[in-house]
């Protein structure tokens, strides 16, 4: 039986007491969202410090850094659907508070990690909590705002993501300038305490009157499949050899498990992912473009930190300030993106925005050691503007595609594909970066002992670390390391740009065109099959 994709025809009356404080509730939801996004944006600035040998950092390798990020995103993505369903069943407010508490505990433990392995494990615990926070914020939002106000509220919510991206790097830079690296996680704890207190006071509870059952088998299959796939990709980049039998076997096993996941979901009477939703081309295209945007963005963010800190010599705080235009553009344009959609339509807005992102990613291929830094600022600003004009329209499409009572599932779908796209972006583009870098530096490492040569060839930080230990003899490695990294960054940027072009084609073909009526009516019509 096909599940209809469209607005719920049943009337939904929002209590007047809730309606009066809806904007205050949105503020609390944004604070809860803030810590989830803040954590990743802070970590982006801190990865170079964490890769530094003890006592300054943990001496994490590039593959361990990728896992420190991806252990979070994979657990997050794998549990989002079950978290959304649990919120639908027991109440979104209860799930939000529980998720925040777990996230706070995980943050405190991550701050005290004594090794990269511990950091990876505690980041996974943080993701367990975050998985219950993210979908519940949008689900509550959809239940406290009338349908006509939802696009505006979602725009403000998306702007909150931009605020977190702005605050994160700057906060991380300030903390790293004055405290040890673990402070970038410990800062989450007081925010969690404030958010929980406000949640108890202001936010109403809501639930789905007919919630689905938890799909335990689907959750296990999705997590196992994604972990195997991402591990194979990262391992291939670490070895600089994607033909290695263990790499090929791991990637093939991951793909096989994910295929099994899709087959199981199609046959299940209580699937985590209702695959019938994807029969709607508009819905599918909106989901796909979110994944592609974060695939490109997360990969670029990963290497841009090494460009600004390792190659250009900026401090963590300066790096955070350099990323400010990216966040400022999102905060400026995200709440206003709906006005552009009303004027030009979803297709024109999102296609143009994806092409802008493709151009900014390609621009990274022109950056060098002495490129004026203001050019990087322009690139970041244009990238943020492009993201704002993609995330808001596509989030509205996705959230209004399902009935209000299924808001948790819609939010989980959106965020799952966002996180999976980001995890694969870090894995794939990080592996491209690692492979290209190793290929560019290996000739210059020929005089080193075999064991030291393998260590030095993994990343620019590894090379510079070896160079520092060798003293005067190692100074000859600095310029070749910078040159090899810049070449690797250029190659990786072109890969990211190609992915963004695929996204532009996807939205250009499948999303609706210019509306003849206001945005809300157009979205309803398109999602129920009406022609513009």
C-alpha angles and dihedrals in degrees: 000000000000116000109223116241109213145084119310108257092206117098117249118202117202113209111250093234090056093044092055093057097036094116092050088050089051088053091055091047090052090051089053090048089046095068093048093053094033091061095059095042091051091048091053089064093042100051093090091051092047089051090056114099119259138309090034094041141345099272090241117180121229091260090050090050090052089051092047086060098036097046084065097044096044096049089043093052095042094054101038096093094048090045090052092049092047089052090049089051107040100022133283095241093055091048092048093053093045092049092050092051093051090046091052093050091048090050093053091050093046089054090060097045113143097194141020089256092057091047090052091050095047091046087057089053090051088052090053089061095040091053089065094046105050102055093040092058093059092039091055090045091055090052099050099044127067115241094255091055096045097088090052093046092048088050090054089045090052089048087057088061088056090049090053091049088053097046096042102065094039093048090046091050093050092048094047091049091057109021142032122283093261090068089078088070099035090060088072093067100072090043089054091051093052093044093051092049093051091044092056091049104043116016120088120218122243137174143178110267089214106033123180127241121264111264101218095170092050092050092052093046093049095048094044093047094049094045092051092047095047093043091054092049094047092045090051090054091046091054093037085225122101091176092067108123094232091050093049092045093050094048091046091049091050092051091047092052091048090051088050088050092055092047091049092048092052091054098039121101090211106034124178087221117035097212091194088077088068092063085081106085095205092053093045093048092050091051093045095051092052089055092047093048092053092042089061097036099050092047092051093045089053095057097034091068091057090047094054097039106030101032102027097033099231120155122242090258092050089048090053091052091048089058092052095096090059091056095038091056091052092049092048099045106029096074090045099045092092089063090056090049091051089053103040107014133246095278097054094041098049096038091053091045092052091050089051090053090048090052093049091050090050088050089066087067088066097053118110139173092277102033109137105262093225088071089061088051091054090049092051092048093051090047091053092048090051092050092050091056091051105040098049099048094042092046090053091049092050098043094047092045093077131050116273091250089059093053091118091057093047091050091047091052092051095046095042092057090043091054095041090049091050093047092050090045091056092044098045100036091037088054091048088051093047095046093047092046094050090049091051099046104036096089090055092052095055095107094055123094113269096252093046090045092058092048094047093049097059099080143342091261090053091051093048090047091054090045090054092051091050092054116198091001090058096053089084089066097059099077094043089049092053092046093048092048093049090051090049091048091051092051091047092048091056090052090052092048090052090054090051090052089054087053091051091053091048095054092038091058104037111027120087122264133233112330122239089200134034117302097258094056092045093052092049092048096047094047093050093048102262118144120238 
